[in-house]
Each structure stands twice: as structure tokens, then as C-alpha cells.
Amino acid sequence: MRTPILDVLRPAVRLGARAYFGIRFEGISHIPISGPLLIVPNHVTYADPVLVSIPVRRRVYYMAWDALFRVPGLAWLIRRLRAFPVELDAADSRATREAVRLLQAGEAVMIFPEGARSLDGRVQRFKPGAFRLACSLGVPILPVTIIGGHEVWPPGRALPRRGRLRIVYHPLIVPAADQEDKSAARTLAPEVRRIVAAALPRHHRPLHEGGAADPGGLSR
């Protein structure tokens, strides 16, 4: 994460997150220190990109909602944090090309496959776009689960409250090389979602069609 702003602030961010949220990181040995990487966390708070990046000791680039780049001051900051914009409501070829360029250059890119923050803390559908990128380029995927984010900073609350946060970095998933990209992505998206969801408490896992939480993290 060799971004100057983050390099300077990381010790303070980590200390603050530990003091305020009691944050714990699990599975950090699964984070590769080099090579192309697609990081795919669930999305529950505005702070997710920074919190997930704390133990990642390499540059990380972030695909971020394009509306954020229209906010004065914030746009300047997030660009310095290596974010690039994506339109959430339409296919965005420019964002896709940027992600491809970065991954082909051996960089790490963070994409939230739900597209937006969960309003109730429950994992939403994972869109296949990020996984098509991984399949087409043969890039390993790092699934990440953020636990406790909805409780400390639910939608509608201006600032986070004290609480407990835990972030789990799961083993890497390498896309199969013997499948067509779109088909492989359609298979991979729910599988990664299942892995991410399985680390969450039951009330934040996806629902069965009947309305009960799926104990395995995803209805099959």
C-alpha cells in the first residue's frame, strides 16, 4: 500500500481503529505481497476501503462510486488514495479499462461486488463484473469479510459509534482456466459470496427464498 497519504496515516488509522472499534484482522497471511490481485469485500460502511487496506502492505487501487468524485474536497482526497470512478447504474467501459490496465501491471484492485453499501447489513447479490475481470485475466481473488460494520456505522448515522470490528481475509481463489469467462464469472460470483457470507453472523447472511437465513451463507 505504497500510497504516500496512506503510508503516513496508516499507523494512526490502525491505532485509532483498534482503540475505537477494537478491530481485529484474521487471515492476513493470505494477502500476497506482489502480483495482480482482486480484493472483494462485502460493503457495509464508508470506511470499508481504508479499514480493509490497513494490513495490506502494498499499493491498493479502489473502484469507487463516481458520485463521490463530484464532492469538493472529497474528490481530491480519494484520488490521492488511488481511487478511480465507476458508474454504478450502467456498464462503465472506462472503469473496466482502468481496472484491466492496473491488473495487467501487477497491481491490487479493490472492488465491492455488491456495488453499494448494504442497508441492513445483510450480504447482497454479488454482481459478476469483477469476476469476469478475474476470469479473463487469470487474476487471483481475495475474498474479505467485514464483521460488525453495520452495527458501528449503519446507514443514516453521520458518524460511527464505538463497537467491535473484525475483518477476515480468506484464502485466495484462482479462477479456472478451462471455462468461458462469462460462464465462469456466473459460477464464481455466488461462490465467493458464500465464502464471504459464511463468516458473518446468521442475521447478516443471505436469505433463503422462504425468508430464513442460509446457514451456509448462500442459498444453492
C-alpha positions as a Markdown table, in Angstrom:
| # | Residue | x | y | z |
|---|---|---|---|---|
| 1 | Met | 0.0 | 0.0 | 0.0 |
| 2 | Arg | 2.7 | 2.5 | -1.1 |
| 3 | Thr | 0.3 | 5.4 | -1.3 |
| 4 | Pro | 2.0 | 8.4 | 0.4 |
| 5 | Ile | -1.1 | 9.6 | 2.3 |
| 6 | Leu | -1.9 | 6.1 | 3.5 |
| 7 | Asp | 1.7 | 5.3 | 4.4 |
| 8 | Val | 1.8 | 8.3 | 6.6 |
| 9 | Leu | -1.6 | 7.8 | 8.2 |
| 10 | Arg | -1.7 | 4.0 | 8.4 |
| 11 | Pro | -0.1 | 3.7 | 11.9 |
| 12 | Ala | -2.6 | 6.4 | 13.2 |
| 13 | Val | -5.5 | 4.8 | 11.4 |
| 14 | Arg | -4.6 | 1.3 | 12.8 |
| 15 | Leu | -4.2 | 2.7 | 16.3 |
| 16 | Gly | -7.5 | 4.6 | 16.1 |
| 17 | Ala | -9.4 | 1.7 | 14.7 |
| 18 | Arg | -8.0 | -0.6 | 17.4 |
| 19 | Ala | -8.9 | 1.9 | 20.2 |
| 20 | Tyr | -12.3 | 2.9 | 18.9 |
| 21 | Phe | -13.5 | -0.4 | 17.3 |
| 22 | Gly | -11.3 | -3.0 | 18.9 |
| 23 | Ile | -10.5 | -4.0 | 15.3 |
| 24 | Arg | -9.0 | -7.5 | 14.7 |
| 25 | Phe | -7.6 | -8.9 | 11.5 |
| 26 | Glu | -7.7 | -12.6 | 10.7 |
| 27 | Gly | -6.1 | -14.5 | 7.8 |
| 28 | Ile | -3.6 | -11.7 | 6.9 |
| 29 | Ser | -1.1 | -14.5 | 5.8 |
| 30 | His | -3.5 | -14.9 | 2.8 |
| 31 | Ile | -2.6 | -11.4 | 1.4 |
| 32 | Pro | 0.0 | -11.7 | -1.3 |
| 33 | Ile | 2.7 | -9.1 | -1.3 |
| 34 | Ser | 3.1 | -8.9 | -5.0 |
| 35 | Gly | 1.4 | -9.8 | -8.3 |
| 36 | Pro | -2.0 | -8.9 | -9.7 |
| 37 | Leu | -4.8 | -9.2 | -7.1 |
| 38 | Leu | -8.5 | -8.5 | -7.0 |
| 39 | Ile | -9.8 | -7.8 | -3.4 |
| 40 | Val | -13.5 | -8.3 | -3.0 |
| 41 | Pro | -15.0 | -7.4 | 0.4 |
| 42 | Asn | -18.6 | -7.1 | 1.5 |
| 43 | His | -19.7 | -3.4 | 1.8 |
| 44 | Val | -21.2 | -2.0 | 5.0 |
| 45 | Thr | -19.6 | 1.4 | 5.8 |
| 46 | Tyr | -18.0 | 4.4 | 4.1 |
| 47 | Ala | -14.7 | 3.4 | 5.9 |
| 48 | Asp | -14.5 | -0.1 | 4.4 |
| 49 | Pro | -11.8 | 0.6 | 1.8 |
| 50 | Val | -9.4 | 2.2 | 4.4 |
| 51 | Leu | -10.1 | -0.4 | 7.1 |
| 52 | Val | -9.6 | -3.4 | 4.8 |
| 53 | Ser | -6.3 | -1.9 | 3.5 |
| 54 | Ile | -4.7 | -1.4 | 6.9 |
| 55 | Pro | -2.8 | -4.8 | 6.9 |
| 56 | Val | -2.2 | -4.8 | 3.1 |
| 57 | Arg | 1.5 | -3.9 | 2.7 |
| 58 | Arg | 1.3 | -2.9 | -1.0 |
| 59 | Arg | -0.4 | -0.4 | -3.3 |
| 60 | Val | -4.1 | -0.8 | -3.5 |
| 61 | Tyr | -6.3 | 0.9 | -6.1 |
| 62 | Tyr | -10.0 | 1.4 | -5.4 |
| 63 | Met | -13.0 | 1.3 | -7.8 |
| 64 | Ala | -15.3 | 3.9 | -6.2 |
| 65 | Trp | -18.8 | 5.4 | -6.8 |
| 66 | Asp | -18.5 | 8.2 | -9.4 |
| 67 | Ala | -20.8 | 10.5 | -7.4 |
| 68 | Leu | -18.0 | 10.8 | -4.7 |
| 69 | Phe | -15.8 | 12.4 | -7.3 |
| 70 | Arg | -18.3 | 15.3 | -7.6 |
| 71 | Val | -18.0 | 16.3 | -3.9 |
| 72 | Pro | -15.5 | 19.2 | -3.5 |
| 73 | Gly | -12.6 | 18.2 | -1.3 |
| 74 | Leu | -13.6 | 14.6 | -1.1 |
| 75 | Ala | -12.7 | 14.1 | -4.8 |
| 76 | Trp | -9.2 | 15.4 | -4.2 |
| 77 | Leu | -8.7 | 13.1 | -1.2 |
| 78 | Ile | -9.9 | 9.9 | -2.7 |
| 79 | Arg | -7.9 | 10.4 | -5.9 |
| 80 | Arg | -4.8 | 10.7 | -3.6 |
| 81 | Leu | -5.9 | 7.4 | -2.1 |
| 82 | Arg | -5.7 | 5.8 | -5.6 |
| 83 | Ala | -9.5 | 5.6 | -6.2 |
| 84 | Phe | -10.9 | 5.8 | -9.7 |
| 85 | Pro | -14.6 | 6.3 | -10.6 |
| 86 | Val | -17.2 | 3.8 | -11.8 |
| 87 | Glu | -20.8 | 4.4 | -12.7 |
| 88 | Leu | -23.0 | 2.1 | -10.6 |
| 89 | Asp | -26.1 | 2.3 | -12.7 |
| 90 | Ala | -24.6 | 1.5 | -16.1 |
| 91 | Ala | -21.9 | -0.5 | -17.8 |
| 92 | Asp | -18.8 | 1.6 | -17.4 |
| 93 | Ser | -16.2 | 0.7 | -20.0 |
| 94 | Arg | -13.8 | 3.4 | -18.8 |
| 95 | Ala | -13.6 | 2.0 | -15.3 |
| 96 | Thr | -13.3 | -1.5 | -16.7 |
| 97 | Arg | -10.3 | -0.5 | -18.9 |
| 98 | Glu | -8.6 | 1.2 | -15.9 |
| 99 | Ala | -9.1 | -2.0 | -13.8 |
| 100 | Val | -7.7 | -4.1 | -16.6 |
| 101 | Arg | -4.7 | -1.8 | -17.0 |
| 102 | Leu | -3.9 | -1.9 | -13.3 |
| 103 | Leu | -4.3 | -5.7 | -13.0 |
| 104 | Gln | -2.1 | -6.3 | -16.1 |
| 105 | Ala | 0.5 | -4.1 | -14.5 |
| 106 | Gly | 0.5 | -6.4 | -11.4 |
| 107 | Glu | -1.4 | -4.1 | -9.1 |
| 108 | Ala | -4.0 | -4.9 | -6.4 |
| 109 | Val | -7.5 | -3.5 | -7.1 |
| 110 | Met | -10.4 | -3.4 | -4.6 |
| 111 | Ile | -13.9 | -3.8 | -5.9 |
| 112 | Phe | -17.0 | -4.1 | -3.8 |
| 113 | Pro | -19.1 | -6.6 | -5.8 |
| 114 | Glu | -22.4 | -5.7 | -4.2 |
| 115 | Gly | -21.9 | -2.3 | -5.9 |
| 116 | Ala | -23.2 | -0.2 | -2.9 |
| 117 | Arg | -23.4 | -0.5 | 0.9 |
| 118 | Ser | -25.8 | -2.9 | 2.4 |
| 119 | Leu | -28.7 | -1.0 | 4.0 |
| 120 | Asp | -29.5 | -3.8 | 6.5 |
| 121 | Gly | -26.0 | -5.3 | 7.0 |
| 122 | Arg | -27.1 | -8.5 | 5.1 |
| 123 | Val | -24.8 | -9.5 | 2.2 |
| 124 | Gln | -26.4 | -8.6 | -1.1 |
| 125 | Arg | -26.1 | -10.2 | -4.5 |
| 126 | Phe | -22.5 | -10.1 | -5.9 |
| 127 | Lys | -22.5 | -8.7 | -9.4 |
| 128 | Pro | -20.4 | -10.7 | -11.9 |
| 129 | Gly | -18.4 | -7.8 | -13.4 |
| 130 | Ala | -15.4 | -8.1 | -11.1 |
| 131 | Phe | -15.3 | -11.8 | -11.5 |
| 132 | Arg | -15.4 | -11.5 | -15.3 |
| 133 | Leu | -12.2 | -9.4 | -15.0 |
| 134 | Ala | -10.6 | -12.0 | -12.8 |
| 135 | Cys | -11.5 | -14.9 | -15.1 |
| 136 | Ser | -10.5 | -13.1 | -18.3 |
| 137 | Leu | -7.1 | -12.1 | -16.9 |
| 138 | Gly | -6.5 | -15.1 | -14.7 |
| 139 | Val | -6.1 | -12.9 | -11.6 |
| 140 | Pro | -6.4 | -14.4 | -8.1 |
| 141 | Ile | -9.3 | -13.2 | -5.9 |
| 142 | Leu | -9.0 | -12.3 | -2.2 |
| 143 | Pro | -12.4 | -12.6 | -0.5 |
| 144 | Val | -12.8 | -10.4 | 2.6 |
| 145 | Thr | -15.5 | -10.4 | 5.2 |
| 146 | Ile | -16.1 | -7.2 | 7.3 |
| 147 | Ile | -17.9 | -8.2 | 10.5 |
| 148 | Gly | -19.6 | -5.7 | 12.8 |
| 149 | Gly | -19.5 | -2.7 | 10.4 |
| 150 | His | -23.3 | -2.3 | 10.2 |
| 151 | Glu | -23.6 | -2.2 | 13.9 |
| 152 | Val | -21.0 | 0.6 | 14.3 |
| 153 | Trp | -21.9 | 2.7 | 11.3 |
| 154 | Pro | -25.4 | 1.9 | 10.0 |
| 155 | Pro | -26.9 | 3.9 | 7.1 |
| 156 | Gly | -28.4 | 7.2 | 8.3 |
| 157 | Arg | -25.9 | 7.7 | 11.1 |
| 158 | Ala | -23.5 | 10.6 | 10.5 |
| 159 | Leu | -20.5 | 9.2 | 12.4 |
| 160 | Pro | -19.6 | 5.7 | 13.6 |
| 161 | Arg | -20.3 | 4.6 | 17.2 |
| 162 | Arg | -17.9 | 2.5 | 19.3 |
| 163 | Gly | -18.1 | -1.2 | 18.7 |
| 164 | Arg | -16.3 | -4.3 | 17.7 |
| 165 | Leu | -15.0 | -4.9 | 14.2 |
| 166 | Arg | -13.4 | -8.0 | 12.7 |
| 167 | Ile | -12.0 | -8.3 | 9.2 |
| 168 | Val | -11.3 | -11.8 | 7.8 |
| 169 | Tyr | -9.0 | -12.4 | 4.8 |
| 170 | His | -9.9 | -15.7 | 3.2 |
| 171 | Pro | -7.7 | -18.0 | 1.2 |
| 172 | Leu | -7.1 | -16.9 | -2.4 |
| 173 | Ile | -9.3 | -18.2 | -5.2 |
| 174 | Val | -7.8 | -18.7 | -8.6 |
| 175 | Pro | -10.3 | -18.7 | -11.5 |
| 176 | Ala | -10.4 | -21.9 | -13.5 |
| 177 | Ala | -8.6 | -21.6 | -16.8 |
| 178 | Asp | -10.8 | -24.1 | -18.7 |
| 179 | Gln | -14.1 | -22.2 | -18.6 |
| 180 | Glu | -15.6 | -19.4 | -20.8 |
| 181 | Asp | -15.2 | -16.1 | -18.9 |
| 182 | Lys | -18.9 | -15.2 | -18.6 |
| 183 | Ser | -19.9 | -18.7 | -17.5 |
| 184 | Ala | -17.0 | -18.9 | -15.1 |
| 185 | Ala | -17.9 | -15.5 | -13.6 |
| 186 | Arg | -21.5 | -16.5 | -13.1 |
| 187 | Thr | -20.3 | -19.5 | -11.1 |
| 188 | Leu | -17.6 | -17.7 | -9.2 |
| 189 | Ala | -19.7 | -14.7 | -8.0 |
| 190 | Pro | -22.1 | -16.7 | -5.8 |
| 191 | Glu | -19.3 | -19.0 | -4.6 |
| 192 | Val | -17.2 | -16.0 | -3.4 |
| 193 | Arg | -20.3 | -14.5 | -1.9 |
| 194 | Arg | -20.9 | -17.8 | 0.0 |
| 195 | Ile | -17.4 | -17.7 | 1.4 |
| 196 | Val | -17.7 | -14.0 | 2.5 |
| 197 | Ala | -21.1 | -14.6 | 4.0 |
| 198 | Ala | -20.2 | -17.7 | 5.9 |
| 199 | Ala | -18.0 | -15.7 | 8.3 |
| 200 | Leu | -20.9 | -13.3 | 9.2 |
| 201 | Pro | -23.4 | -13.8 | 12.0 |
| 202 | Arg | -26.6 | -15.6 | 10.8 |
| 203 | His | -28.7 | -12.4 | 10.7 |
| 204 | His | -26.3 | -10.8 | 8.2 |
| 205 | Arg | -26.2 | -13.8 | 5.8 |
| 206 | Pro | -28.3 | -14.0 | 2.7 |
| 207 | Leu | -31.9 | -15.3 | 3.0 |
| 208 | His | -33.4 | -18.5 | 1.7 |
| 209 | Glu | -36.4 | -17.9 | -0.5 |
| 210 | Gly | -38.6 | -18.7 | 2.4 |
| 211 | Gly | -37.1 | -15.9 | 4.5 |
| 212 | Ala | -34.7 | -17.8 | 6.8 |
| 213 | Ala | -31.0 | -17.1 | 6.9 |
| 214 | Asp | -29.0 | -19.6 | 5.0 |
| 215 | Pro | -26.7 | -21.4 | 7.5 |
| 216 | Gly | -24.1 | -21.9 | 4.7 |
| 217 | Gly | -24.1 | -18.3 | 3.7 |
| 218 | Leu | -25.9 | -18.7 | 0.3 |
| 219 | Ser | -29.0 | -20.5 | -1.0 |
| 220 | Arg | -28.0 | -23.0 | -3.6 |
